[in-house]
Amino acid sequence: MERNIQKVGIVNWVILLLVGVVSAILARSAATAAGTVGVAFIGVGFLVAVVSYFQMRLEERERLEALEYGELKKAGGGATLFQEAGADTFPARRSREQFERYFVPLFTALLFLLESGAVWWFWRWLGKAGPPKADQAPIAMALYALFALILFLLGKYSSSLARLDGQRLLRPGAGYLVLGAVICFLAAGTEGATLAEFPKVDLFAAYALCVVLGLTAIETLVGLVLEGYRPRVRGQEARLLYESRLIGLLGQPGGLITTAAQALDYQFGFQVSETWVYKFLEEKLPWLILGQLLVLFLSTMFVILEPSEQGLLEHFGRPAGGRAVLEPGFHFKWPWPIDRVYRYQTRQIQSFIVGEVPDPDLQADRTVLWTRPHFKSREGEGSEMPGMLVASRGQTARTDTNEKAVPANLLTVSIPIQYQITNLQFWAYRHANSSEVLQDLANREVVRYLVNVDMEEIMSSGRLAAAEGIRGRVQQRANDKQLGVEILFVGLQDIPPPLGNKRTPVAAAFEQVVSAVQQKQTNILYALAYEAETIPSAQAKATNTLAEAQNAAVTKVAMAKGEASRFTNQMAAYQASPSVYLQRLRLETLARSLEPVRKYVLAATNTKDVLMLNLEEKIRPDILSGAILPPDINKSSATNR
């Protein structure tokens, strides 16, 4: 029997390996997201089945060793060789204990890292995953159904053997076999949904499998942490640390309460299944679940709409008469699926963009250059689209022929349009997708408007008028189509020329023209400023020169008159007393000449005194003190000396 169990263990991990490899190839060829995520479960199951198989072999060796020891002990009749059984006497048991003590926790930690890393990678990958390939769906569906059947039969057989005493090591592999069967059935169902033109079902199923894988990783981590705090009871068989009870619910169906009770019995060391809480839940759980479902069903009779919302009430799929439109607040209705309410953001301003979509990574830039791409790149295209046709008033003759160029140019436009839903029934029922219809109408009207306006005008002073004109056109077409919306705003802030390429740098040429116009305007302003500065300065200089000349003339005339008048007075004085006048004139001249000279006055003439005159030049006191004295003080000092 033990040999048969080991064969089953080998078959389990071999089948998981083969199914995992083939499923990976199949998921890649069919581009199914659910099948790709399911390969991670099968891969984890393969690792768990291999580890449980090796642990199974260790326990089998230990059992054979114990039997051999018993036979030798009986045959030896209590020989001294076997009287003291030490650790070296049972190498198989020591190997099994070291395996469980060191390798199993290390493998469980590695298993947690693999599961959590797979969840992180798959969650990022699903954000950009494409739809499944419809042409590969029939083959993939058939193969997944075949894999599901094989895994289910083998898994149920292994789980039945696992319920026998002493066969607990088959439980982990059996659980992953049955889980693999469920995943293959799910992948086959998503392929069928792809054939029925519902490709998003595959993506939703993949996200659900990611959540289950994440819960399994959390369970593995919690079990690994709590193992260190579990009370050890002698004689109690240790739980397999790498076994997931979440997966075991599928491999060994004994009920959710029974599985939870077994986990609590093992974790806390007493019989939780004997408590009144467990017995109450075991008896009343179906009624509790039924009550919860009933409450959930009755809760569909109420609906609460936010202040920014309106709701469409449908009764058996048709508008509910006078109550078809529900305003914000609390409302009653028939339970699902009799009545359904669809919410719409009618009080909220919504928007879309006609033309190029701005790159969100570049929106923080305060300066936008025409020569740099600032729109999102589109798959299969360059960094920016060629643009839209815009009329041009100027026509230039070609260089090679006499034909004139087409009066049109290209502009890269990014026009945000904001709108609000005003008639909810028109918006919801008049068209299958009113949002796409509105965007198509706006795109058509923008194209029609641009081919009838001048490029230079719409890029400069005519933006406001163009925005209002486009808004009126789109509003008129929306009213004609009975979309039930009001166009609130049309923005024409971002209308650059096409970027061009290295051979024809269109945006660079536009920038050169604009730069030349701006330089021209700058030069004109500089000339006007120079004119405003130079002419008044010249006028002021001329006025100043004229005033100085007039002042000099008046001064010279006055001085001449004064000299003439002085000469007349001197003649009169001379004629009155010539000797006195001449003597006075000499004395005045002498006084002016001798004023800075040192003088000595001798009053007595009848004495014969010997006078000692010190004619040495003395140092001035202002030089000795280091101070500069006023001129009047210097003069007085010289006079005193």
C-alpha positions in Angstrom: 0.0 0.0 0.0 2.8 2.4 0.9 4.6 1.7 -2.4 1.3 2.5 -4.2 1.0 5.8 -2.3 4.5 6.8 -3.4 3.6 6.0 -7.0 0.5 8.2 -6.7 2.8 11.0 -5.4 5.1 10.6 -8.4 2.2 10.7 -10.8 0.8 13.8 -9.2 3.9 16.0 -9.7 4.6 14.5 -13.1 1.1 15.3 -14.3 1.3 18.8 -12.8 4.6 19.4 -14.6 3.3 18.2 -18.0 0.1 20.1 -17.7 1.9 23.3 -16.5 4.3 23.3 -19.5 1.7 22.6 -22.1 -0.7 25.1 -20.5 2.0 27.8 -20.6 2.6 27.2 -24.3 -1.2 27.1 -25.0 -1.8 30.3 -23.0 0.9 32.1 -24.9 -0.4 31.0 -28.3 -4.0 31.8 -27.5 -3.1 35.1 -25.6 -5.4 34.2 -22.7 -4.7 36.1 -19.5 -6.6 33.6 -17.3 -4.6 30.7 -18.6 -1.4 32.6 -18.1 -2.2 33.3 -14.4 -3.4 29.7 -14.0 0.0 28.5 -15.0 1.4 30.1 -11.8 -1.0 28.0 -9.7 0.0 24.8 -11.5 3.7 25.7 -11.1 3.3 26.2 -7.3 1.4 22.9 -7.1 4.2 21.1 -8.9 6.7 22.4 -6.3 4.5 21.5 -3.4 3.9 18.0 -4.8 7.6 17.4 -5.3 8.4 18.5 -1.7 5.6 16.4 -0.3 6.8 13.4 -2.3 10.3 13.6 -0.9 8.9 14.0 2.6 6.7 10.9 1.9 9.9 9.0 1.0 11.6 10.1 4.2 8.7 9.0 6.3 8.6 5.7 4.5 12.3 5.2 5.2 11.7 6.0 8.9 8.9 3.5 9.0 11.1 0.8 7.5 13.9 1.7 9.9 11.5 1.3 12.9 10.3 -2.1 11.6 13.9 -3.2 11.1 14.9 -2.0 14.5 12.0 -3.9 16.1 13.0 -7.1 14.3 16.6 -6.8 15.3 15.7 -6.1 18.9 13.5 -9.2 19.0 16.1 -11.3 17.4 18.9 -10.0 19.7 16.9 -10.7 22.9 17.9 -7.3 24.4 21.5 -7.3 23.4 23.6 -4.5 24.7 23.9 -3.1 21.1 20.3 -2.1 21.3 19.8 -1.5 25.0 20.4 2.3 24.5 19.0 3.7 21.4 20.7 6.9 20.6 20.3 9.5 17.8 22.8 7.7 15.6 20.7 4.5 15.8 17.9 6.0 13.7 19.5 8.0 10.8 16.3 8.0 8.8 14.3 9.6 11.6 17.1 12.2 12.1 17.0 13.0 8.3 13.2 13.4 8.4 13.4 15.7 11.5 16.1 17.9 10.0 14.1 18.0 6.7 11.0 19.3 8.7 13.0 21.6 10.9 15.1 23.4 8.3 14.1 22.6 4.7 10.3 22.9 5.1 10.3 26.4 6.7 12.9 27.6 4.1 10.8 26.2 1.3 7.6 27.8 2.7 9.3 31.2 2.8 10.5 30.7 -0.7 7.0 29.7 -1.7 5.6 32.9 -0.2 8.2 35.0 -2.2 7.3 33.2 -5.4 3.5 33.7 -4.9 3.8 37.4 -3.9 6.2 38.1 -6.7 3.9 36.4 -9.2 0.9 38.5 -7.9 2.9 41.7 -8.3 4.2 40.8 -11.8 0.8 39.5 -13.1 -1.1 42.6 -11.7 1.2 44.9 -13.7 1.1 42.8 -16.8 -2.7 42.6 -16.8 -2.9 46.3 -17.1 -1.5 46.2 -20.6 -2.6 42.7 -21.7 -4.4 42.4 -25.0 -7.6 40.5 -25.8 -7.4 36.7 -26.5 -7.0 35.5 -30.0 -10.4 34.4 -31.3 -9.0 32.2 -34.0 -7.2 30.1 -31.4 -10.1 29.9 -29.0 -11.7 26.6 -30.2 -8.4 24.6 -29.9 -7.6 26.2 -26.6 -11.0 25.5 -25.2 -10.8 21.9 -26.2 -7.4 21.4 -24.7 -8.3 23.2 -21.4 -11.4 21.0 -21.1 -9.2 17.9 -21.5 -6.7 19.1 -19.0 -9.5 19.9 -16.5 -10.9 16.3 -16.8 -7.5 14.7 -16.3 -6.6 16.8 -13.3 -10.1 16.5 -11.7 -10.1 12.7 -11.9 -6.6 12.3 -10.6 -7.2 15.0 -7.9 -10.3 13.3 -6.6 -8.6 10.0 -6.5 -5.6 11.5 -4.6 -7.9 13.3 -2.2 -9.8 10.1 -1.5 -6.5 8.4 -0.6 -5.5 11.4 1.5 -8.4 10.8 3.8 -7.0 7.4 4.8 -5.0 7.3 8.0 -1.3 8.1 7.5 -1.7 9.5 4.0 -1.7 13.2 4.8 1.2 13.9 2.4 -1.1 13.4 -0.6 -3.3 16.3 0.5 -1.2 19.2 -0.8 -0.7 17.7 -4.3 -4.4 16.6 -4.5 -5.6 20.1 -3.6 -3.5 21.6 -6.4 -4.7 19.0 -8.9 -8.4 19.8 -8.2 -7.5 23.5 -8.2 -5.8 23.1 -11.6 -8.9 21.4 -12.9 -11.1 24.3 -11.8 -8.6 26.8 -13.4 -8.6 24.8 -16.7 -12.5 24.7 -16.6 -12.4 28.5 -16.0 -9.9 29.1 -18.9 -12.1 27.0 -21.2 -15.1 29.1 -20.2 -13.2 32.3 -21.0 -12.3 31.0 -24.4 -16.0 30.3 -25.0 -16.7 33.8 -23.9 -14.2 35.0 -26.4 -15.9 33.1 -29.2 -19.2 34.8 -28.1 -17.5 38.2 -28.5 -17.0 38.8 -24.7 -13.2 39.1 -24.5 -13.2 41.1 -21.3 -14.4 38.0 -19.4 -10.9 36.6 -19.7 -9.4 39.7 -18.1 -11.8 39.7 -15.2 -11.1 36.0 -14.6 -7.4 36.7 -14.6 -7.8 39.5 -12.0 -9.9 37.1 -9.9 -7.1 34.4 -10.0 -4.6 37.1 -9.0 -6.7 37.9 -6.0 -6.8 34.1 -5.1 -3.1 33.8 -5.5 -2.5 36.9 -3.3 -4.8 35.3 -0.6 -2.8 32.1 -0.8 0.5 34.1 -0.4 -1.0 35.8 2.7 -2.1 32.5 4.1 1.4 31.0 3.6 3.0 34.0 5.4 0.6 33.9 8.3 1.0 30.1 8.7 4.8 30.5 8.7 4.7 33.2 11.4 2.2 31.4 13.6 4.1 28.1 13.4 6.6 29.6 15.8 3.9 30.3 18.4 2.0 27.0 18.1 1.9 24.9 21.3 3.6 21.6 20.8 1.5 18.6 22.0 3.2 15.3 22.4 1.8 12.7 20.1 0.1 15.3 17.9 1.1 15.1 14.2 2.6 18.3 12.9 0.7 20.1 10.1 2.4 20.4 6.7 3.7 24.0 6.8 3.5 24.4 3.0 0.0 23.0 2.7 -2.6 25.7 1.9 -6.0 25.1 3.6 -7.5 27.5 1.1 -6.5 25.2 -1.7 -7.3 22.2 0.5 -11.0 23.1 0.6 -11.1 22.0 -3.1 -8.9 18.9 -2.7 -10.5 17.5 0.5 -14.1 18.8 0.8 -15.1 18.4 4.4 -16.9 21.7 4.7 -15.6 25.2 5.5 -16.4 24.9 9.2 -14.7 21.5 9.5 -11.5 22.8 7.8 -11.5 25.9 10.1 -12.0 23.7 13.2 -9.1 21.5 12.2 -6.9 24.5 11.7 -7.9 26.0 15.1 -7.4 22.6 16.8 -3.9 22.3 15.5 -3.0 26.0 16.2 -4.3 26.3 19.7 -3.9 22.8 21.0 -7.5 22.0 22.1 -10.6 20.7 20.4 -12.4 23.7 19.0 -14.9 21.3 17.3 -16.2 20.4 20.8 -17.2 24.0 21.7 -20.8 25.3 21.5 -19.8 28.0 18.9 -18.6 25.4 16.5 -21.7 23.2 17.0 -24.0 26.3 16.6 -22.3 27.3 13.4 -22.3 23.7 12.1 -26.1 23.5 12.6 -27.1 27.1 11.7 -24.6 28.0 9.0 -26.9 27.2 6.1 -29.7 29.3 7.7 -27.2 32.1 8.4 -26.0 32.1 4.8 -29.6 32.0 3.6 -30.4 35.0 5.8 -27.4 36.9 4.5 -28.5 36.2 0.9 -32.0 37.3 1.8 -30.8 40.6 3.3 -28.6 41.1 0.3 -31.6 40.5 -2.0 -33.8 42.9 -0.1 -31.0 45.6 -0.1 -31.5 45.8 -3.8 -34.9 47.5 -3.1 -33.1 50.7 -2.1 -30.9 53.0 -4.1 -29.0 56.2 -3.0 -27.9 58.6 -5.7 -25.1 61.1 -5.1 -25.7 64.9 -5.6 -23.8 64.7 -8.9 -25.8 61.8 -10.3 -29.1 60.9 -11.9 -30.4 57.4 -12.3 -32.4 55.6 -15.0 -34.9 53.2 -13.5 -35.8 50.2 -15.7 -38.6 47.8 -15.0 -38.0 44.4 -16.7 -35.5 46.2 -19.0 -37.9 49.0 -20.0 -38.1 52.6 -18.7 -40.3 52.8 -15.6 -42.8 55.3 -16.9 -43.0 58.5 -14.9 -40.2 57.3 -12.6 -37.7 56.6 -15.3 -35.4 59.4 -14.2 -34.4 59.5 -10.5 -33.0 62.6 -8.9 -30.3 62.6 -6.3 -31.4 61.1 -3.0 -33.0 58.0 -1.5 -35.4 55.9 -3.6 -37.3 52.6 -3.3 -37.7 50.1 -6.1 -38.5 46.5 -6.8 -35.7 44.1 -6.0 -33.2 43.0 -8.6 -33.6 41.7 -11.3 -37.1 43.2 -11.6 -35.9 46.8 -11.4 -32.5 48.1 -12.2 -31.0 51.5 -11.8 -28.2 52.9 -14.1 -26.2 55.8 -12.7 -25.1 58.8 -14.8 -22.9 61.8 -13.8 -25.4 64.4 -15.1 -24.4 67.2 -12.6 -20.7 66.8 -13.4 -18.8 68.4 -16.2 -17.3 65.8 -18.5 -14.7 66.3 -21.2 -12.9 64.8 -24.1 -10.2 65.9 -26.5 -10.4 66.3 -30.3 -7.1 65.7 -32.0 -3.9 64.9 -30.1 -4.0 63.8 -26.5 -1.4 65.8 -24.3 1.3 63.7 -22.7 0.6 63.8 -18.9 4.3 63.5 -18.2 4.9 66.8 -20.0 1.9 68.8 -18.6 4.0 70.0 -15.7 6.4 71.8 -18.1 5.7 75.6 -17.9 7.3 76.2 -21.4 6.0 74.3 -24.4 8.2 74.3 -27.5 6.9 73.6 -30.9 10.1 71.7 -31.8 9.6 69.2 -29.0 6.8 66.5 -29.1 4.3 67.0 -26.2 1.6 64.6 -27.2 1.1 60.9 -26.5 2.7 58.6 -29.0 0.2 56.4 -30.9 0.8 52.7 -31.6 2.3 52.3 -35.1 2.7 56.0 -35.7 5.3 58.7 -35.0 5.4 60.9 -32.0 2.7 63.1 -33.4 0.1 62.9 -36.1 0.4 64.9 -39.4 -2.3 67.2 -38.1 -5.4 68.8 -39.6 -5.9 71.0 -42.7 -6.2 74.7 -42.1 -6.9 77.3 -44.8 -4.3 79.9 -45.8 -5.0 83.3 -47.4 -1.6 83.5 -49.0 -0.8 81.6 -52.3 2.7 81.3 -53.6 3.7 80.1 -57.1 5.8 77.0 -57.3 9.4 77.1 -58.4 9.1 74.4 -61.1 5.7 75.2 -62.7 3.4 78.1 -63.0 0.7 76.4 -60.9 -0.1 77.9 -57.6 0.2 75.9 -54.3 -2.9 74.6 -52.5 -4.0 77.3 -50.0 -3.8 75.0 -47.0 -1.5 74.2 -44.2 -1.3 71.5 -41.5 -1.7 72.2 -37.7 -1.5 69.8 -34.8 -4.5 70.5 -32.7 -5.5 69.4 -29.2 -8.9 70.8 -28.4 -10.6 70.0 -25.1 -14.4 70.1 -25.2 -16.4 70.1 -22.0 -20.1 69.2 -21.8 -22.9 68.3 -19.4 -25.8 65.9 -19.8 -29.1 67.9 -19.8 -31.5 65.2 -21.0 -30.7 61.8 -19.5 -33.2 59.8 -21.5 -32.0 61.2 -24.8 -28.4 60.5 -23.8 -29.1 56.9 -22.7 -31.7 55.7 -25.2 -31.3 57.7 -28.5 -28.0 56.2 -29.3 -26.1 53.0 -28.4 -23.0 55.0 -27.4 -23.8 58.7 -27.1 -20.3 59.5 -25.9 -18.7 58.2 -29.1 -21.4 59.9 -31.2 -20.6 63.3 -29.6 -16.9 62.8 -30.1 -17.4 62.0 -33.8 -19.6 65.0 -34.3 -17.1 67.3 -32.6 -14.2 65.9 -34.6 -16.2 66.4 -37.9 -17.1 70.0 -37.0 -13.6 70.9 -36.0 -12.3 69.6 -39.3 -15.0 71.5 -41.2 -14.3 74.7 -39.3 -10.5 74.6 -39.7 -10.6 74.3 -43.5 -12.6 77.6 -43.7 -10.4 79.8 -41.5 -7.0 81.4 -41.9 -4.1 79.7 -40.2 -2.4 82.9 -39.0 -5.7 84.2 -37.6 -6.6 81.0 -35.7 -3.1 80.8 -34.2 -3.1 84.4 -33.0 -6.0 86.8 -32.5 -8.8 84.6 -33.7 -8.7 81.9 -31.1 -11.6 83.1 -29.0 -13.9 83.6 -32.0 -12.9 80.2 -33.4 -13.6 78.5 -30.0 -17.0 80.1 -29.9 -17.8 79.2 -33.5 -16.8 75.5 -32.9 -18.8 75.4 -29.8 -21.9 76.7 -31.6 -21.5 74.2 -34.5 -21.0 71.2 -32.2 -24.0 72.3 -30.0 -26.2 72.6 -33.1 -25.2 69.1 -34.4 -25.8 67.6 -30.9 -29.2 69.1 -30.8 -30.0 67.7 -34.3 -29.0 64.2 -33.1 -30.9 64.7 -29.9 -28.0 63.8 -27.7 -29.3 65.8 -24.7 -26.1 67.6 -23.9 -24.9 71.2 -23.5 -21.5 72.1 -24.8 -19.9 74.4 -22.2 -16.4 75.1 -23.3 -14.1 74.6 -26.3 -10.4 75.3 -25.8 -8.0 76.3 -28.6 -5.0 77.0 -26.4 -2.8 74.2 -27.9 -2.6 74.6 -31.7 1.0 74.1 -32.7 2.3 73.3 -36.2 3.3 69.7 -37.0 6.6 68.7 -35.7 7.9 67.4 -39.0 11.0 65.3 -39.4 14.8 65.8 -39.8 14.4 66.5 -43.5 11.5 68.9 -43.2 11.5 70.5 -39.8 8.1 72.2 -40.0 7.8 73.4 -36.4 11.4 74.8 -36.6 10.4 76.8 -39.7 7.4 78.2 -38.0 9.4 79.2 -35.0 11.9 81.0 -37.3 9.1 83.0 -38.9 7.6 83.8 -35.5 11.1 84.7 -34.2 11.7 87.0 -37.2 8.3 88.8 -36.7 9.1 89.2 -33.0 12.6 90.5 -33.8 11.1 92.9 -36.3 8.7 94.2 -33.7 11.5 94.4 -31.1 13.6 96.5 -33.5 10.7 98.8 -34.1 10.1 99.3 -30.4 13.9 99.9 -29.9 13.8 102.6 -32.6 10.7 104.2 -31.1 12.4 104.2 -27.7 15.6 105.7 -29.1 13.5 108.4 -30.9 11.6 109.1 -27.7 14.9 109.5 -25.8 17.0 111.3 -28.4 14.7 114.1 -29.6 13.7 115.5 -26.2 17.4 115.2 -25.1 18.5 117.2 -28.2 15.8 119.8 -27.6 16.8 120.2 -24.0 20.5 120.5 -25.0 19.6 123.2 -27.5 17.5 125.1 -25.0 20.4 124.9 -22.5 23.0 126.1 -25.0 20.8 129.0 -25.9 20.2 130.0 -22.3 24.0 129.8 -21.6 24.7 132.0 -24.6 22.1 134.6 -23.5 23.6 134.5 -20.0 27.1 135.0 -21.3 25.9 137.9 -23.4 24.2 139.6 -20.5 27.2 139.1 -18.3 29.7 140.5 -20.8 27.5 143.6 -21.4 27.1 144.2 -17.7 30.8 143.9 -17.1 31.6 146.2 -20.0 29.2 148.7 -18.6 30.8 148.4 -15.2 34.3 148.9 -16.6 33.2 151.9 -18.5 31.5 153.4 -15.5 34.6 152.7 -13.3 36.8 154.4 -15.8 34.6 157.4 -15.9 34.7 157.7 -12.1 38.5 157.2 -12.1 38.9 160.1 -14.6 36.8 162.3 -12.4 38.9 161.4 -9.3 42.1 162.0 -11.2 41.0 165.3 -12.5 40.0 166.5 -9.0 43.4 165.6 -7.4 46.0 164.0 -9.5 48.7 163.6 -6.8 46.3 162.2 -4.2 44.8 159.7 -6.7 48.2 158.5 -7.8 49.5 158.2 -4.3 46.4 156.2 -3.2 46.8 154.0 -6.3 50.4 153.2 -5.3 49.5 152.4 -1.7 46.7 150.1 -2.8 49.0 148.3 -5.1 51.7 148.0 -2.4 49.2 146.7 0.1 47.9 144.0 -2.3 51.5 143.1 -3.1 52.8 143.0 0.5 49.8 141.3 2.0 51.4 137.7 2.1 54.9 139.0 3.1 56.2 139.1 6.7 56.7 142.7 7.8 58.5 144.4 10.8 57.6 147.9 11.9 60.2 150.2 13.7 58.5 153.0 15.4 61.7 154.7 17.0 64.2 156.5 14.8 66.5 158.1 17.4 67.9 155.0 19.0 70.9 152.8 18.3 69.4 149.4 19.3 70.8 146.3 17.8 68.0 144.3 16.5 68.4 140.5 16.1 66.0 139.4 13.3 65.3 135.7 12.9 64.5 135.5 9.3 64.2 131.7 9.4 61.0 130.3 8.0 59.0 128.7 10.7 56.8 125.6 10.3 53.2 126.4 10.1 51.2 125.3 13.1 48.5 123.6 10.9 51.2 121.3 9.5 52.4 120.4 13.0 48.9 119.6 14.2 48.0 117.6 11.1 44.9 119.8 10.6 44.0 122.0 7.6 43.1 125.5 8.9 40.7 127.7 7.0 42.2 130.4 4.8 41.2 133.2 7.2 43.1 131.6 10.1 46.2 131.0 8.0 46.2 134.6 7.0 45.8 135.9 10.5 48.6 133.6 11.7 51.0 134.9 9.1 50.1 138.4 9.9 50.8 137.9 13.6 54.2 136.4 12.8 
